[in-house]
Amino acid sequence: MNENPFNNTANAFSLKSDKDLKKAHFIFSSMSKPWLVDLGSKATMLALNWKLPVKGIIKDTIFHQFCGGTTDEECMPLVEKMFEKGVSSILDYSVEGKENEADFDAVVGKKLTLIHMASENNALPFEVVKPTGIGRFYIWQKITEKKTLTPPEELEWERIYNRVDLLCKTAVDNDIALLFDGEETWMQDAADDLIREMMLKYNHGKAYIYNTIQCYRHDRLDYIMELYEDAKANDFIVGAKIVRGAYMEKERERAIKYGYESPICKDKTATDEMFNHVMHYILDRLDTIKLCIGTHNEKSTLDAMKTLAEKNIEPNTNDVWFGQLYGMSDNLTFNLAALGHNTFKILPFGPIEDVMPYLIRRAQENTSVAGQTGRELTLIKQEMNRRGI
């Protein structure tokens, strides 16, 4: 594997028309200018709040780049096209920031529908849940901080617990794996404990329930080591999705504000090292931990592929999946699939106004992640030159 397989742009952009490619070039060029991302994000939210007719423009540009559609049905032609190339999908109903019980129940209802849909379609091996999408952040935080709940809050927590259990049981009954997203540290312990309980209950013979491990946290190798020992002692399988992390600025600001040590690794190098340590720790223990590698980082991906080859583990082993967000790093996803690895795209969908917080985060992330936008642009230009457009 001397030559980098991720430079194959014909594979990477095989589903993109010339028009799509030009549009992607325009979007990533815009994202290379932080001031433009900032201005565009604010202007878009204002226009939506004022009910200005901008949805068509949004849908045709940034929404088209990073989302599968406004409904699950709208996503299905894309899901099938990607699956023909060996790439699976995770349909992610990306509505955020809801805070009342009716909204939480509606999200659960939607997730149950998606689990049933997935059970009838081989292109959809996983479903995904954000813990604060099915229960108030405040309650997760209060439990993480070990504060006593009031009687009404106890009932609220019971409802959250029941929602999580219902989703897990439904996933298991339908032979679908369920990924729980990682969130901010000050609510994460409560989620970790509850998801661990679900693994103990349901992960026998197979990993159905997966937790997300954010490796920009300097305590995550210790966490996965403890979880491994726990699983060995209590006879269950761990499902782990490893990512670098998504809340760095927020985490550091809060640590400064409240005067505690930042839970985040000191720099990018330390984060990369933590990610690779956690990844190798798991790759050495695939009998007990099943792994989803959620990364847009070529080095880590090549490292994982090399390790699997050295261990004589077939690329299509169900023990290891690779995943990227839709609209980003197609050179990883589609080339991994072409080499026989299990890969998925996380495919967000939902009403445009509800998905805007997600889209703004993607835009900001591409601006702030060193080299991400530049790499996307280089590959897009390379493919445009190859096609002569």
VEXDREN-2710 file (C-alpha; in Angstrom, 1 decimal):
% VEXDREN-2710
k/r/px/py/pz
1/MET/0.0/0.0/0.0
2/ASN/2.8/2.4/-1.0
3/GLU/0.6/4.6/-3.2
4/ASN/-2.1/6.6/-1.5
5/PRO/-5.4/5.0/-2.6
6/PHE/-7.3/8.1/-1.5
7/ASN/-6.0/10.2/-4.4
8/ASN/-8.3/8.3/-6.8
9/THR/-10.7/11.0/-7.7
10/ALA/-12.6/9.0/-10.4
11/ASN/-13.8/6.7/-7.5
12/ALA/-14.2/9.5/-5.0
13/PHE/-16.6/11.6/-7.2
14/SER/-18.2/8.9/-9.3
15/LEU/-21.7/9.9/-8.2
16/LYS/-21.2/13.6/-8.8
17/SER/-22.2/15.1/-12.2
18/ASP/-20.1/17.9/-13.7
19/LYS/-22.6/20.4/-12.3
20/ASP/-22.5/18.9/-8.8
21/LEU/-18.7/19.1/-8.9
22/LYS/-18.7/22.7/-9.9
23/LYS/-21.2/23.5/-7.1
24/ALA/-19.0/21.6/-4.6
25/HIS/-16.0/23.7/-5.8
26/PHE/-17.9/26.9/-5.2
27/ILE/-19.1/25.8/-1.7
28/PHE/-15.6/24.7/-0.5
29/SER/-14.0/27.9/-2.0
30/SER/-16.5/29.9/0.0
31/MET/-15.8/27.9/3.1
32/SER/-12.1/28.7/2.8
33/LYS/-13.0/32.3/3.9
34/PRO/-13.9/32.4/7.6
35/TRP/-15.4/35.9/7.4
36/LEU/-17.7/34.7/4.6
37/VAL/-18.8/31.7/6.6
38/ASP/-19.5/33.9/9.6
39/LEU/-21.4/36.5/7.6
40/GLY/-23.3/33.9/5.6
41/SER/-24.4/31.9/8.7
42/LYS/-25.8/35.0/10.4
43/ALA/-27.5/36.3/7.2
44/THR/-29.1/32.9/6.5
45/MET/-30.5/32.6/10.0
46/LEU/-31.9/36.2/9.8
47/ALA/-33.5/35.5/6.4
48/LEU/-35.1/32.3/7.7
49/ASN/-36.4/34.1/10.9
50/TRP/-37.8/36.9/8.7
51/LYS/-39.4/34.3/6.4
52/LEU/-37.6/35.6/3.4
53/PRO/-37.7/33.3/0.3
54/VAL/-34.2/31.8/0.7
55/LYS/-35.0/28.2/1.2
56/GLY/-34.6/27.4/-2.5
57/ILE/-31.1/28.9/-2.6
58/ILE/-30.1/27.1/0.6
59/LYS/-31.5/23.8/-0.7
60/ASP/-29.6/24.1/-4.0
61/THR/-26.2/24.9/-2.4
62/ILE/-25.1/24.0/1.2
63/PHE/-28.1/21.8/1.9
64/HIS/-27.5/19.8/-1.3
65/GLN/-23.8/19.4/-0.4
66/PHE/-24.3/18.1/3.2
67/CYS/-27.8/16.7/3.4
68/GLY/-29.7/13.9/1.8
69/GLY/-33.1/15.6/1.6
70/THR/-35.9/17.1/3.7
71/THR/-37.5/13.7/4.4
72/ASP/-36.3/10.1/4.6
73/GLU/-38.1/9.3/1.4
74/GLU/-36.2/12.1/-0.4
75/CYS/-32.9/10.5/0.7
76/MET/-33.6/7.0/-0.6
77/PRO/-32.5/7.5/-4.3
78/LEU/-29.1/8.7/-3.0
79/VAL/-28.9/5.9/-0.4
80/GLU/-29.4/3.3/-3.2
81/LYS/-26.9/5.1/-5.6
82/MET/-24.2/5.0/-2.8
83/PHE/-25.0/1.4/-1.9
84/GLU/-24.3/0.4/-5.6
85/LYS/-20.8/1.7/-5.0
86/GLY/-20.5/-0.3/-1.7
87/VAL/-21.2/2.6/0.6
88/SER/-23.9/2.2/3.3
89/SER/-25.8/5.1/4.9
90/ILE/-27.0/6.1/8.3
91/LEU/-30.1/8.3/8.0
92/ASP/-29.7/11.0/10.6
93/TYR/-32.8/13.1/11.4
94/SER/-30.8/16.2/12.3
95/VAL/-33.2/18.3/14.1
96/GLU/-31.6/20.0/17.1
97/GLY/-32.2/22.2/20.1
98/LYS/-35.7/21.0/21.0
99/GLU/-36.5/21.1/24.7
100/ASN/-40.0/19.8/25.4
101/GLU/-41.4/16.4/26.0
102/ALA/-43.6/16.4/22.9
103/ASP/-40.6/17.1/20.7
104/PHE/-38.6/14.4/22.4
105/ASP/-41.4/11.9/21.8
106/ALA/-41.6/13.0/18.2
107/VAL/-37.9/12.4/17.7
108/VAL/-38.2/8.9/19.2
109/GLY/-41.2/8.2/16.9
110/LYS/-39.1/9.2/13.9
111/LYS/-36.1/7.1/15.1
112/LEU/-38.4/4.0/15.5
113/THR/-39.6/4.5/11.9
114/LEU/-36.0/4.8/10.7
115/ILE/-35.1/1.6/12.5
116/HIS/-38.0/-0.3/10.9
117/MET/-37.0/1.2/7.5
118/ALA/-33.4/0.1/8.0
119/SER/-34.5/-3.5/8.9
120/GLU/-35.9/-3.8/5.4
121/ASN/-32.9/-2.3/3.5
122/ASN/-29.4/-3.7/3.5
123/ALA/-28.0/-0.2/2.6
124/LEU/-29.0/1.0/6.1
125/PRO/-27.1/-1.1/8.8
126/PHE/-27.2/1.5/11.6
127/GLU/-29.4/4.2/13.1
128/VAL/-28.1/7.1/15.2
129/VAL/-29.4/8.9/18.3
130/LYS/-28.3/12.1/20.0
131/PRO/-29.0/11.7/23.7
132/THR/-30.1/15.4/24.1
133/GLY/-32.4/14.9/21.2
134/ILE/-34.6/12.6/23.4
135/GLY/-34.2/14.3/26.8
136/ARG/-33.4/17.7/28.3
137/PHE/-29.7/18.6/28.4
138/TYR/-30.3/20.0/31.9
139/ILE/-31.3/16.5/33.2
140/TRP/-28.3/14.7/31.7
141/GLN/-26.1/17.4/33.2
142/LYS/-27.7/17.2/36.7
143/ILE/-27.1/13.4/36.8
144/THR/-23.5/13.8/35.5
145/GLU/-22.9/16.3/38.3
146/LYS/-24.5/13.9/40.8
147/LYS/-27.1/16.4/41.9
148/THR/-30.3/15.3/43.5
149/LEU/-33.3/15.4/41.1
150/THR/-36.6/16.9/42.2
151/PRO/-39.6/14.5/42.1
152/PRO/-40.8/15.9/38.7
153/GLU/-37.2/15.6/37.4
154/GLU/-37.1/12.0/38.6
155/LEU/-40.1/11.3/36.4
156/GLU/-38.5/13.1/33.5
157/TRP/-35.4/11.0/33.8
158/GLU/-37.5/7.9/33.9
159/ARG/-39.1/8.9/30.6
160/ILE/-35.6/9.5/29.1
161/TYR/-34.5/6.1/30.4
162/ASN/-37.6/4.4/28.8
163/ARG/-37.0/6.2/25.5
164/VAL/-33.4/5.0/25.4
165/ASP/-34.4/1.4/26.3
166/LEU/-37.3/1.4/23.7
167/LEU/-34.9/2.5/21.0
168/CYS/-32.3/-0.1/21.9
169/LYS/-34.8/-2.9/22.2
170/THR/-36.4/-2.0/18.8
171/ALA/-32.9/-1.9/17.2
172/VAL/-32.0/-5.4/18.6
173/ASP/-35.4/-6.8/17.6
174/ASN/-34.9/-5.5/14.0
175/ASP/-31.2/-6.5/13.9
176/ILE/-30.0/-2.9/13.4
177/ALA/-27.1/-1.4/15.3
178/LEU/-27.7/1.9/17.2
179/LEU/-25.0/4.6/17.5
180/PHE/-25.3/7.1/20.3
181/ASP/-23.6/10.5/19.5
182/GLY/-21.1/12.0/21.9
183/GLU/-21.8/15.4/23.4
184/GLU/-20.4/17.9/25.9
185/THR/-18.4/16.5/28.9
186/TRP/-20.7/18.1/31.4
187/MET/-23.5/15.8/30.4
188/GLN/-21.6/12.9/29.0
189/ASP/-21.1/10.7/32.1
190/ALA/-24.8/10.2/32.5
191/ALA/-25.0/9.2/28.8
192/ASP/-22.0/6.9/29.1
193/ASP/-23.4/5.1/32.1
194/LEU/-26.8/4.6/30.6
195/ILE/-25.4/3.4/27.2
196/ARG/-23.1/1.0/29.1
197/GLU/-26.2/-0.4/30.9
198/MET/-27.8/-0.9/27.5
199/MET/-24.7/-2.7/26.2
200/LEU/-24.8/-5.0/29.2
201/LYS/-28.5/-5.7/28.5
202/TYR/-28.4/-6.1/24.8
203/ASN/-24.9/-6.7/23.4
204/HIS/-24.6/-10.4/23.6
205/GLY/-23.2/-12.3/20.6
206/LYS/-23.2/-9.0/18.6
207/ALA/-22.7/-5.3/19.1
208/TYR/-26.0/-3.7/18.7
209/ILE/-25.4/-0.6/20.9
210/TYR/-22.5/1.7/20.2
211/ASN/-21.3/4.7/22.2
212/THR/-19.2/7.5/20.7
213/ILE/-15.8/8.2/22.1
214/GLN/-14.5/11.7/21.5
215/CYS/-10.7/11.3/21.4
216/TYR/-9.9/15.0/21.8
217/ARG/-10.6/14.2/25.5
218/HIS/-7.4/13.2/27.3
219/ASP/-9.2/10.7/29.5
220/ARG/-10.7/8.5/26.7
221/LEU/-8.0/5.8/26.6
222/ASP/-8.6/5.2/30.3
223/TYR/-12.3/5.2/29.7
224/ILE/-12.1/2.5/26.9
225/MET/-9.7/0.4/29.0
226/GLU/-12.1/0.4/31.9
227/LEU/-15.0/-0.4/29.6
228/TYR/-13.1/-3.3/28.1
229/GLU/-12.3/-4.8/31.6
230/ASP/-16.0/-4.2/32.5
231/ALA/-17.1/-6.1/29.4
232/LYS/-14.8/-9.0/30.0
233/ALA/-15.9/-9.3/33.6
234/ASN/-19.6/-9.0/32.8
235/ASP/-19.7/-10.9/29.5
236/PHE/-21.0/-8.3/27.1
237/ILE/-19.6/-6.8/23.8
238/VAL/-18.7/-3.1/23.6
239/GLY/-19.7/-1.1/20.5
240/ALA/-17.4/1.9/20.1
241/LYS/-17.5/4.7/17.5
242/ILE/-14.3/6.7/17.7
243/VAL/-14.1/10.4/16.5
244/ARG/-11.8/13.2/17.3
245/GLY/-14.6/15.5/18.7
246/ALA/-17.0/18.3/18.0
247/TYR/-17.1/20.8/20.9
248/MET/-13.5/21.9/21.4
249/GLU/-14.0/25.7/21.7
250/LYS/-17.0/25.3/23.9
251/GLU/-15.2/22.9/26.2
252/ARG/-12.2/25.1/26.6
253/GLU/-14.2/28.2/27.2
254/ARG/-16.3/26.5/29.9
255/ALA/-13.2/25.1/31.6
256/ILE/-11.7/28.7/31.8
257/LYS/-15.0/30.2/33.0
258/TYR/-15.5/27.7/35.8
259/GLY/-11.8/27.3/36.7
260/TYR/-11.3/23.5/36.1
261/GLU/-8.7/21.7/34.0
262/SER/-9.8/21.5/30.3
263/PRO/-10.9/18.0/29.4
264/ILE/-9.5/18.5/25.9
265/CYS/-6.0/17.5/24.7
266/LYS/-3.6/20.4/24.6
267/ASP/-3.2/20.5/20.8
268/LYS/-3.9/18.8/17.5
269/THR/-0.9/16.4/17.8
270/ALA/-2.0/15.2/21.2
271/THR/-5.5/14.7/19.9
272/ASP/-4.2/12.7/16.9
273/GLU/-2.1/10.6/19.3
274/MET/-5.1/9.9/21.6
275/PHE/-7.2/8.9/18.6
276/ASN/-4.6/6.5/17.3
277/HIS/-3.9/5.0/20.8
278/VAL/-7.7/4.3/21.3
279/MET/-8.0/2.9/17.8
280/HIS/-5.0/0.5/18.2
281/TYR/-6.2/-0.5/21.7
282/ILE/-9.5/-1.5/20.2
283/LEU/-8.0/-3.1/17.0
284/ASP/-6.1/-5.4/19.4
285/ARG/-9.3/-6.5/21.1
286/LEU/-11.9/-7.0/18.4
287/ASP/-13.2/-10.1/20.1
288/THR/-14.7/-7.9/22.8
289/ILE/-15.0/-4.4/21.2
290/LYS/-16.5/-3.7/17.8
291/LEU/-15.3/-0.6/16.1
292/CYS/-16.6/2.3/13.9
293/ILE/-13.8/4.6/12.9
294/GLY/-15.4/8.0/12.3
295/THR/-12.7/10.1/10.8
296/HIS/-11.9/12.4/7.9
297/ASN/-8.1/12.0/8.6
298/GLU/-6.2/10.1/5.9
299/LYS/-3.3/9.1/8.1
300/SER/-5.5/7.5/10.7
301/THR/-7.5/5.7/8.0
302/LEU/-4.3/4.4/6.3
303/ASP/-3.0/3.3/9.7
304/ALA/-6.2/1.3/10.4
305/MET/-6.1/-0.3/7.0
306/LYS/-2.4/-1.3/7.4
307/THR/-3.1/-2.7/10.9
308/LEU/-6.0/-4.9/9.6
309/ALA/-3.8/-6.2/6.8
310/GLU/-1.0/-7.0/9.3
311/LYS/-3.4/-8.9/11.5
312/ASN/-4.8/-10.8/8.4
313/ILE/-8.2/-9.4/9.1
314/GLU/-10.4/-9.3/5.9
315/PRO/-11.4/-5.7/4.9
316/ASN/-15.1/-6.6/5.0
317/THR/-15.0/-7.8/8.6
318/ASN/-18.2/-6.8/10.4
319/ASP/-16.0/-5.9/13.4
320/VAL/-14.7/-2.7/11.8
321/TRP/-16.6/0.0/9.9
322/PHE/-15.3/3.3/8.5
323/GLY/-17.6/6.4/8.4
324/GLN/-17.6/9.9/7.2
325/LEU/-20.2/12.7/7.0
326/TYR/-22.0/13.1/3.7
327/GLY/-20.6/15.9/1.6
328/MET/-17.1/15.5/3.0
329/SER/-14.1/13.2/2.4
330/ASP/-15.6/11.3/-0.5
331/ASN/-12.0/10.3/-1.4
332/LEU/-11.9/8.3/1.8
333/THR/-15.4/6.8/1.7
334/PHE/-15.6/5.7/-1.9
335/ASN/-12.0/4.5/-2.2
336/LEU/-12.4/2.5/1.1
337/ALA/-15.5/0.9/-0.4
338/ALA/-13.7/0.1/-3.6
339/LEU/-11.1/-1.7/-1.6
340/GLY/-13.7/-3.9/0.1
341/HIS/-14.0/-2.1/3.5
342/ASN/-17.3/-1.6/5.3
343/THR/-18.0/2.1/5.0
344/PHE/-21.0/4.4/5.7
345/LYS/-22.0/8.0/5.1
346/ILE/-23.9/9.8/7.8
347/LEU/-26.7/11.3/5.8
348/PRO/-28.5/14.1/7.6
349/PHE/-32.0/15.1/6.6
350/GLY/-34.9/17.2/7.9
351/PRO/-36.7/20.5/7.2
352/ILE/-34.3/23.2/6.0
353/GLU/-34.9/25.6/8.9
354/ASP/-34.4/22.8/11.5
355/VAL/-31.2/21.5/9.9
356/MET/-29.6/24.9/9.6
357/PRO/-27.7/24.6/13.0
358/TYR/-26.2/21.4/11.7
359/LEU/-25.2/23.0/8.4
360/ILE/-23.7/26.0/10.1
361/ARG/-21.6/23.7/12.2
362/ARG/-20.4/21.8/9.1
363/ALA/-19.4/25.1/7.5
364/GLN/-17.6/26.3/10.6
365/GLU/-15.9/22.9/11.0
366/ASN/-14.6/23.0/7.5
367/THR/-13.2/26.5/8.1
368/SER/-11.5/25.6/11.4
369/VAL/-10.1/22.1/10.7
370/ALA/-6.6/22.7/9.4
371/GLY/-6.3/21.7/5.8
372/GLN/-9.8/20.1/5.4
373/THR/-11.2/22.7/3.0
374/GLY/-7.9/22.9/1.1
375/ARG/-7.8/19.1/0.7
376/GLU/-11.4/19.0/-0.6
377/LEU/-10.7/21.7/-3.1
378/THR/-7.5/20.1/-4.3
379/LEU/-9.3/16.8/-5.0
380/ILE/-12.3/18.5/-6.6
381/LYS/-10.0/20.5/-8.9
382/GLN/-8.0/17.4/-9.8
383/GLU/-11.2/15.6/-10.8
384/MET/-12.4/18.7/-12.8
385/ASN/-9.1/18.6/-14.7
386/ARG/-9.4/14.9/-15.3
387/ARG/-12.9/15.4/-16.8
388/GLY/-11.7/18.5/-18.6
389/ILE/-14.4/20.8/-17.1
END
